[in-house]
Amino acid sequence: MTLKRNLYFALTGLLLIALAVIYYLFNPAKYGFFPKCPFHTLTGLDCPGCGSQRAIYSLLHGDLKQALSYNLLLVISLPFLLVQLSYKIRSFIFKRDIRWAILYHPLTPKIIFVIVMIFWIVRNIPATPFSYLSADH
């Protein structure tokens, strides 16, 4: 079990590093090999994830303002994801389950769902100030 676990964490770490290098070197706005959003392609509307690839590229280049303009929700959620990652790393190092209690509260998934749905709807309202949340403004 420990070997599988170590291999899982090592491969996950290598994958994240590889993705970070790819997103640092190649701007998703200029290169066509990045996946396109099927929802946006079919409807012309932004999903909650639209602009995330460009936001990651901008963050890796230190351009927080541009990243926020591509996908505000992603940028705001990154500190929470990093805290969760730190808990996972500590659990791995100390070989015991260490959890951020708030993420395991029964209401947390419901609250996240509502936030994502509101963001999805609001970023598609074609009026100021909502249009600033669009991934393509």
N, CA, C and O of each residue as an XYZ file, in Angstrom:
548
protein
N       0.820     -1.198      0.000
C       0.000      0.000      0.000
C       0.865      1.265      0.000
O       0.538      2.234     -0.685
N       1.941      1.266      0.744
C       2.789      2.448      0.830
C       3.486      2.735     -0.488
O       3.627      3.895     -0.875
N       3.924      1.690     -1.183
C       4.579      1.899     -2.473
C       3.601      2.511     -3.470
O       3.956      3.432     -4.205
N       2.368      1.999     -3.497
C       1.347      2.560     -4.388
C       1.083      4.029     -4.052
O       0.970      4.877     -4.937
N       0.991      4.298     -2.778
C       0.730      5.666     -2.317
C       1.878      6.590     -2.696
O       1.642      7.694     -3.186
N       3.106      6.160     -2.481
C       4.278      6.966     -2.839
C       4.329      7.206     -4.338
O       4.627      8.312     -4.787
N       4.040      6.172     -5.104
C       4.038      6.294     -6.563
C       2.948      7.256     -7.018
O       3.169      8.076     -7.909
N       1.792      7.155     -6.414
C       0.675      8.060     -6.742
C       1.078      9.520     -6.504
O       0.876     10.367     -7.374
N       1.645      9.813     -5.333
C       2.039     11.184     -5.031
C       3.174     11.652     -5.932
O       3.185     12.808     -6.353
N       4.110     10.792     -6.230
C       5.222     11.172     -7.110
C       4.717     11.476     -8.516
O       5.110     12.478     -9.112
N       3.856     10.627     -9.045
C       3.317     10.850    -10.391
C       2.430     12.091    -10.444
O       2.467     12.845    -11.416
N       1.640     12.298     -9.406
C       0.804     13.500     -9.345
C       1.673     14.755     -9.310
O       1.387     15.733    -10.001
N       2.720     14.727     -8.516
C       3.640     15.860     -8.445
C       4.313     16.131     -9.778
O       4.415     17.280    -10.209
N       4.774     15.066    -10.432
C       5.412     15.218    -11.748
C       4.428     15.759    -12.790
O       4.794     16.587    -13.624
N       3.198     15.295    -12.737
C       2.176     15.781    -13.668
C       1.905     17.273    -13.455
O       1.797     18.034    -14.416
N       1.798     17.680    -12.195
C       1.558     19.096    -11.902
C       2.724     19.969    -12.354
O       2.518     21.063    -12.879
N       3.933     19.490    -12.151
C       5.116     20.238    -12.602
C       5.135     20.323    -14.128
O       5.404     21.385    -14.690
N       4.852     19.211    -14.791
C       4.830     19.205    -16.261
C       3.770     20.165    -16.792
O       4.028     20.916    -17.733
N       2.595     20.145    -16.200
C       1.532     21.062    -16.624
C       1.925     22.516    -16.382
O       1.654     23.379    -17.217
N       2.556     22.791    -15.254
C       2.994     24.156    -14.960
C       4.015     24.625    -15.999
O       3.970     25.772    -16.444
N       4.928     23.743    -16.382
C       5.927     24.096    -17.396
C       5.248     24.365    -18.733
O       5.564     25.349    -19.402
N       4.320     23.502    -19.127
C       3.596     23.686    -20.397
C       2.833     25.006    -20.385
O       2.888     25.771    -21.348
N       2.114     25.274    -19.279
C       1.332     26.509    -19.211
C       2.225     27.737    -19.077
O       1.805     28.839    -19.428
N       3.428     27.572    -18.584
C       4.351     28.706    -18.521
C       4.923     29.016    -19.907
O       5.057     30.179    -20.286
N       5.253     27.971    -20.648
C       5.917     28.158    -21.941
C       4.970     28.506    -23.089
O       5.364     29.193    -24.031
N       3.731     28.038    -23.016
C       2.803     28.205    -24.139
C       1.548     28.953    -23.689
O       0.864     28.539    -22.753
N       1.264     30.041    -24.361
C       0.076     30.832    -24.071
C      -1.137     30.151    -24.712
O      -1.185     30.015    -25.935
N      -2.117     29.720    -23.910
C      -3.300     29.049    -24.469
C      -4.074     29.905    -25.466
O      -4.801     29.369    -26.302
N      -3.930     31.212    -25.391
C      -4.618     32.101    -26.336
C      -3.973     32.058    -27.720
O      -4.592     32.453    -28.708
N      -2.732     31.581    -27.790
C      -2.005     31.599    -29.064
C      -1.759     30.219    -29.661
O      -1.462     30.105    -30.850
N      -1.879     29.177    -28.855
C      -1.588     27.822    -29.330
C      -2.865     26.989    -29.355
O      -3.626     26.982    -28.387
N      -3.096     26.293    -30.455
C      -4.335     25.562    -30.653
C      -4.395     24.174    -30.053
O      -5.429     23.514    -30.153
N      -3.313     23.704    -29.428
C      -3.346     22.337    -28.904
C      -3.996     22.237    -27.520
O      -4.172     21.135    -27.001
N      -4.350     23.362    -26.928
C      -5.044     23.329    -25.645
C      -6.519     22.993    -25.875
O      -7.091     23.394    -26.889
N      -7.135     22.265    -24.950
C      -8.550     21.903    -25.145
C      -9.456     23.128    -25.129
O      -9.230     24.075    -24.376
N     -10.466     23.093    -25.954
C     -11.468     24.156    -26.021
C     -12.668     23.747    -25.172
O     -12.946     22.561    -24.997
N     -13.360     24.730    -24.657
C     -14.545     24.470    -23.832
C     -15.695     24.036    -24.725
O     -16.111     24.802    -25.594
N     -16.225     22.826    -24.538
C     -17.345     22.377    -25.361
C     -18.612     23.213    -25.130
O     -19.374     23.453    -26.067
N     -18.839     23.654    -23.890
C     -20.025     24.467    -23.602
C     -19.954     25.787    -24.358
O     -20.933     26.200    -24.980
N     -18.798     26.453    -24.307
C     -18.626     27.730    -25.013
C     -18.707     27.532    -26.527
O     -19.284     28.358    -27.234
N     -18.131     26.440    -27.020
C     -18.157     26.150    -28.456
C     -19.593     25.966    -28.943
O     -19.946     26.444    -30.022
N     -20.418     25.281    -28.161
C     -21.800     25.008    -28.568
C     -22.750     26.188    -28.354
O     -23.667     26.401    -29.146
N     -22.529     26.953    -27.283
C     -23.511     27.980    -26.920
C     -23.019     29.414    -27.094
O     -23.823     30.338    -27.217
N     -21.710     29.600    -27.103
C     -21.157     30.953    -27.129
C     -21.145     31.600    -25.755
O     -20.704     32.741    -25.612
N     -21.624     30.885    -24.741
C     -21.637     31.385    -23.369
C     -20.440     30.836    -22.606
O     -19.859     29.818    -22.984
N     -20.080     31.522    -21.525
C     -18.965     31.067    -20.691
C     -19.458     30.108    -19.613
O     -20.474     30.356    -18.964
N     -18.733     29.020    -19.432
C     -18.984     28.130    -18.301
C     -18.143     28.645    -17.126
O     -17.366     29.581    -17.318
N     -18.261     28.084    -15.933
C     -17.455     28.567    -14.807
C     -15.951     28.405    -15.028
O     -15.155     29.121    -14.420
N     -15.560     27.475    -15.890
C     -14.140     27.242    -16.122
C     -13.551     28.011    -17.288
O     -12.332     28.027    -17.455
N     -14.380     28.648    -18.095
C     -13.864     29.385    -19.258
C     -12.866     30.443    -18.814
O     -13.110     31.192    -17.868
N     -11.754     30.490    -19.507
C     -10.696     31.438    -19.199
C      -9.681     30.910    -18.204
O      -8.693     31.587    -17.919
N      -9.902     29.714    -17.666
C      -9.005     29.170    -16.646
C      -7.596     28.921    -17.171
O      -6.614     29.196    -16.481
N      -7.498     28.404    -18.383
C      -6.163     28.125    -18.933
C      -5.371     29.418    -19.118
O      -4.184     29.480    -18.798
N      -6.033     30.440    -19.631
C      -5.363     31.733    -19.807
C      -5.056     32.366    -18.453
O      -4.035     33.037    -18.302
N      -5.930     32.158    -17.467
C      -5.685     32.684    -16.121
C      -4.458     32.019    -15.504
O      -3.641     32.690    -14.872
N      -4.325     30.719    -15.679
C      -3.161     30.007    -15.147
C      -1.887     30.512    -15.818
O      -0.881     30.744    -15.149
N      -1.928     30.683    -17.138
C      -0.785     31.230    -17.866
C      -0.410     32.605    -17.298
O       0.765     32.880    -17.053
N      -1.399     33.451    -17.093
C      -1.140     34.795    -16.568
C      -0.576     34.746    -15.153
O       0.348     35.494    -14.830
N      -1.116     33.879    -14.311
C      -0.603     33.752    -12.948
C       0.851     33.285    -12.944
O       1.672     33.797    -12.182
N       1.162     32.317    -13.792
C       2.536     31.814    -13.858
C       3.512     32.883    -14.339
O       4.715     32.784    -14.096
N       2.993     33.905    -15.022
C       3.827     35.008    -15.476
C       3.691     36.237    -14.578
O       4.177     37.316    -14.918
N       3.034     36.071    -13.437
C       2.938     37.135    -12.445
C       1.942     38.234    -12.760
O       2.009     39.310    -12.166
N       1.026     37.993    -13.675
C       0.057     39.011    -14.068
C      -1.293     38.714    -13.414
O      -2.196     38.168    -14.048
N      -1.415     39.078    -12.149
C      -2.626     38.798    -11.378
C      -3.841     39.520    -11.955
O      -4.926     38.943    -12.020
N      -3.675     40.759    -12.370
C      -4.801     41.532    -12.912
C      -5.389     40.841    -14.152
O      -6.608     40.729    -14.284
N      -4.525     40.383    -15.049
C      -4.994     39.696    -16.256
C      -5.653     38.368    -15.890
O      -6.684     38.008    -16.460
N      -5.063     37.640    -14.943
C      -5.638     36.363    -14.504
C      -7.032     36.565    -13.932
O      -7.944     35.787    -14.214
N      -7.196     37.610    -13.126
C      -8.521     37.907    -12.561
C      -9.531     38.220    -13.655
O     -10.705     37.869    -13.537
N      -9.083     38.875    -14.716
C     -10.018     39.214    -15.790
C     -10.434     37.984    -16.599
O     -11.530     37.954    -17.158
N      -9.573     36.976    -16.664
C      -9.921     35.757    -17.401
C     -10.878     34.871    -16.615
O     -11.863     34.380    -17.167
N     -10.592     34.658    -15.314
C     -11.471     33.815    -14.511
C     -11.296     34.156    -13.036
O     -10.425     33.619    -12.351
N     -12.141     35.054    -12.572
C     -12.108     35.526    -11.192
C     -12.285     34.379    -10.196
O     -11.571     34.312     -9.195
N     -13.219     33.490    -10.462
C     -13.513     32.394     -9.535
C     -12.306     31.469     -9.359
O     -12.010     31.044     -8.242
N     -11.621     31.162    -10.435
C     -10.429     30.311    -10.334
C      -9.378     30.967     -9.455
O      -8.835     30.327     -8.554
N      -9.090     32.221     -9.703
C      -8.041     32.912     -8.953
C      -8.394     33.005     -7.479
O      -7.533     32.820     -6.619
N      -9.657     33.289     -7.181
C     -10.091     33.372     -5.781
C     -10.027     32.009     -5.102
O      -9.762     31.932     -3.903
N     -10.266     30.935     -5.848
C     -10.282     29.594     -5.252
C      -8.878     29.020     -5.044
O      -8.713     28.088     -4.257
N      -7.876     29.548     -5.723
C      -6.528     28.983     -5.618
C      -5.964     28.961     -4.197
O      -5.372     27.950     -3.819
N      -6.110     30.011     -3.390
C      -5.602     29.900     -2.007
C      -6.227     28.736     -1.235
O      -5.544     28.058     -0.467
N      -7.527     28.506     -1.442
C      -8.194     27.389     -0.760
C      -7.644     26.049     -1.254
O      -7.439     25.125     -0.468
N      -7.409     25.958     -2.559
C      -6.842     24.724     -3.116
C      -5.420     24.486     -2.607
O      -5.034     23.346     -2.353
N      -4.645     25.553     -2.460
C      -3.279     25.414     -1.941
C      -3.277     24.986     -0.474
O      -2.432     24.190     -0.063
N      -4.211     25.505      0.311
C      -4.316     25.066      1.710
C      -4.676     23.583      1.756
O      -4.093     22.826      2.533
N      -5.631     23.168      0.930
C      -6.013     21.754      0.883
C      -4.828     20.893      0.456
O      -4.610     19.816      1.011
N      -4.068     21.363     -0.521
C      -2.875     20.627     -0.958
C      -1.868     20.499      0.181
O      -1.249     19.448      0.351
N      -1.705     21.557      0.954
C      -0.762     21.483      2.080
C      -1.213     20.447      3.108
O      -0.384     19.757      3.700
N      -2.523     20.338      3.319
C      -3.040     19.308      4.232
C      -2.766     17.908      3.677
O      -2.395     17.001      4.422
N      -2.949     17.741      2.380
C      -2.677     16.434      1.757
C      -1.202     16.080      1.879
O      -0.860     14.930      2.156
N      -0.336     17.053      1.675
C       1.109     16.802      1.787
C       1.472     16.442      3.218
O       2.246     15.513      3.448
N       0.913     17.177      4.191
C       1.175     16.847      5.596
C       0.666     15.455      5.942
O       1.332     14.714      6.665
N      -0.504     15.095      5.435
C      -1.032     13.748      5.675
C      -0.082     12.696      5.124
O       0.157     11.668      5.757
N       0.453     12.960      3.952
C       1.386     12.023      3.323
C       2.670     11.910      4.141
O       3.154     10.805      4.388
N       3.219     13.041      4.559
C       4.485     13.042      5.304
C       4.336     12.364      6.653
O       5.172     11.544      7.033
N       3.271     12.699      7.384
C       3.091     12.165      8.730
C       2.334     10.841      8.758
O       2.111     10.271      9.826
N       1.939     10.354      7.581
C       1.271      9.060      7.430
C       0.027      8.925      8.329
O      -0.230      7.877      8.921
N      -0.719     10.017      8.400
C      -2.005      9.989      9.088
C      -2.917     11.022      8.433
O      -2.453     11.983      7.820
N      -4.195     10.808      8.573
C      -5.179     11.660      7.909
C      -5.297     12.993      8.641
O      -5.810     13.059      9.758
N      -4.816     14.053      7.993
C      -4.941     15.407      8.532
C      -5.850     16.159      7.573
O      -5.566     16.240      6.378
N      -6.934     16.707      8.091
C      -7.930     17.352      7.226
C      -8.209     18.774      7.664
O      -8.123     19.122      8.841
N      -8.547     19.586      6.669
C      -9.036     20.934      6.931
C     -10.528     20.774      7.171
O     -11.290     20.555      6.229
N     -10.944     20.880      8.407
C     -12.302     20.522      8.826
C     -13.394     21.206      8.010
O     -14.419     20.591      7.713
N     -13.190     22.453      7.650
C     -14.241     23.187      6.938
C     -14.587     22.542      5.592
O     -15.736     22.603      5.154
N     -13.608     21.930      4.942
C     -13.872     21.294      3.652
C     -14.705     20.029      3.789
O     -15.315     19.578      2.819
N     -14.735     19.463      4.968
C     -15.474     18.218      5.173
C     -16.798     18.445      5.900
O     -17.467     17.493      6.302
N     -17.164     19.697      6.061
C     -18.465     20.026      6.640
C     -19.537     19.676      5.601
O     -19.329     19.899      4.409
N     -20.673     19.135      6.035
C     -21.714     18.732      5.075
C     -22.243     19.870      4.191
O     -22.718     19.606      3.086
N     -22.174     21.104      4.639
C     -22.673     22.229      3.844
C     -21.674     22.718      2.790
O     -22.065     23.377      1.826
N     -20.404     22.403      2.967
C     -19.375     22.939      2.074
C     -19.637     22.629      0.603
O     -19.593     23.555     -0.206
N     -19.908     21.384      0.208
C     -20.164     21.135     -1.218
C     -21.368     21.904     -1.749
O     -21.373     22.339     -2.900
N     -22.387     22.070     -0.910
C     -23.583     22.802     -1.330
C     -23.266     24.284     -1.551
O     -23.724     24.887     -2.521
N     -22.487     24.855     -0.652
C     -22.103     26.265     -0.773
C     -21.238     26.471     -2.010
O     -21.434     27.433     -2.753
N     -20.289     25.579     -2.234
C     -19.438     25.679     -3.427
C     -20.288     25.571     -4.684
O     -20.091     26.333     -5.631
N     -21.222     24.644     -4.704
C     -22.111     24.478     -5.855
C     -22.892     25.762     -6.141
O     -22.981     26.195     -7.290
N     -23.453     26.364     -5.101
C     -24.226     27.601     -5.275
C     -23.337     28.729     -5.787
O     -23.745     29.482     -6.672
N     -22.142     28.857     -5.251
C     -21.207     29.897     -5.708
C     -20.881     29.709     -7.180
O     -20.898     30.668     -7.951
N     -20.582     28.470     -7.574
C     -20.236     28.184     -8.974
C     -21.426     28.481     -9.891
O     -21.244     29.064    -10.960
N     -22.624     28.093     -9.496
C     -23.811     28.341    -10.323
C     -24.085     29.844    -10.466
O     -24.412     30.320    -11.553
N     -23.950     30.581     -9.364
C     -24.158     32.033     -9.432
C     -23.116     32.668    -10.348
O     -23.450     33.520    -11.171
N     -21.860     32.259    -10.209
C     -20.798     32.783    -11.077
C     -21.101     32.468    -12.538
O     -20.932     33.323    -13.407
N     -21.546     31.253    -12.806
C     -21.869     30.824    -14.171
C     -22.950     31.716    -14.791
O     -22.829     32.151    -15.936
N     -23.989     31.974    -14.028
C     -25.096     32.797    -14.529
C     -24.664     34.258    -14.685
O     -24.865     34.863    -15.738
N     -24.074     34.811    -13.638
C     -23.742     36.234    -13.617
C     -22.718     36.598    -14.690
O     -22.811     37.674    -15.281
N     -21.743     35.725    -14.954
C     -20.712     36.079    -15.942
C     -21.260     36.083    -17.370
O     -20.583     36.538    -18.291
N     -22.468     35.585    -17.554
C     -23.092     35.585    -18.885
C     -24.150     36.671    -19.063
O     -24.810     36.724    -20.101
N     -24.317     37.526    -18.074
C     -25.244     38.656    -18.205
C     -24.542     39.742    -19.017
O     -23.512     40.263    -18.591
N     -25.091     40.087    -20.184
C     -24.394     41.012    -21.084
C     -24.593     42.488    -20.726
O     -24.962     43.295    -21.580
N     -24.351     42.830    -19.479
C     -24.490     44.213    -19.037
C     -23.404     44.518    -18.016
O     -22.966     43.644    -17.268
N     -22.981     45.771    -18.002
C     -21.992     46.214    -17.026
C     -22.659     46.197    -15.656
O     -23.811     46.622    -15.569
N     -22.042     45.752    -14.608
C     -20.664     45.338    -14.428
C     -20.431     43.842    -14.646
O     -19.297     43.370    -14.556
N     -21.500     43.098    -14.931
C     -21.390     41.646    -15.055
C     -20.505     41.225    -16.226
O     -19.837     40.193    -16.166
N     -20.503     42.014    -17.273
C     -19.705     41.674    -18.454
C     -18.218     41.625    -18.157
O     -17.456     41.023    -18.914
N     -17.789     42.258    -17.054
C     -16.377     42.175    -16.675
C     -15.986     40.768    -16.235
O     -14.801     40.438    -16.208
N     -16.952     39.949    -15.895
C     -16.663     38.571    -15.486
C     -16.525     37.634    -16.676
O     -16.100     36.490    -16.513
N     -16.871     38.094    -17.852
C     -16.746     37.274    -19.065
C     -15.286     36.936    -19.318
O     -14.397     37.749    -19.064
N     -15.046     35.732    -19.821
C     -13.670     35.308    -20.106
C     -13.106     36.010    -21.323
O     -11.889     36.033    -21.502
N     -13.950     36.581    -22.166
C     -13.496     37.187    -23.426
C     -13.705     38.690    -23.491
O     -13.696     39.247    -24.589
N     -13.890     39.363    -22.384
C     -14.166     40.810    -22.476
C     -12.956     41.610    -22.878
O     -13.035     42.833    -22.996
